Amino acid sequence: MFQYTPGSECQHIKAIIFTYKSTIQMRDRYIYEEQFELAAEAQQQLRELKQSLFDILLSDRYVIEQTKDHNITIRCDK
């Protein structure tokens, strides 16, 4: 796990969200251009970005798991 200070955590969240939105646009463009292999790679990047964002926001309170079919399970271990 990474250690965040309030300022750096905010910057990381903003960077992840910007990258997430850009990656969605790339994925959609790849699908439109029928470049499905690149679209699949972009989808994998989206999955990893989501996991990173959840780790930053909720790791101290919840355990978050994302399955291969992109379902998200959130549970409280306390």
N, C-alpha and C positions, 0 to 999 in steps of 0.2 A: 504494500500500500504506500501511496505517496503521502507525505505530510504537507498540508496546505495551511497557508496563512490566509486570513480573510481576503486580502487584496489579490493574492495570486489565485485563490480559488475562483474568484469572480472572473478573472482574466481567462482561466482555463475553461470555465463554463462557456463564456462568450466565444472562445476559439472553437470549442467543440460544436456549438450550435451553428456557427458560421460554416464550418466544414461539413456538418451534417446536411444543411440546406443546399450547399454547393454540390455535394455528392448525390443528393436526390435529383437535382437538375441534370447532372451527368448521366445518371442511371436512366432517366426518362429519355434523354437524347439518344443513348445507346439503344434503347428499346425501339425508339422511332426509326433509327437507322438500321435496325435488325442486326445489331452487333451483340448478340445475346451472351457471348462469353464475357465481354467487357461489362455488360449489365450485371451479370452474376458476381463479378469481382466487386463492382460498386455496391451491390446488395450486401456482400460480406463486410465491406468497410462500414456500411451503415449499421450493421449488427454490432460491430466492435465499438463504434462511436456511441451507440446507445448504452452499451455496457459500461463504457468509460464514464459517461454522464451519470448513470445510476450509481456507480461506485463513488463518485465525488459527492453526490447529493444525499445518498441514503445509506452509505456503508456503515455508518456508526449506529444506525437504528434497525436496519433490516438486512436480510440476506436476499439477494436478487439473482435469479437464474433465468437464463433465456434458452429455450429448447431449440432444436434444429428447425422446427416449423415456426419459429419466431414468436412463440407464446412466451409470455413473461410471468414468472412466479415470484411473488414477493411474500416473504414470511418473516415474522418477528420471532427471534430466538430468545427473547428476554422473558 
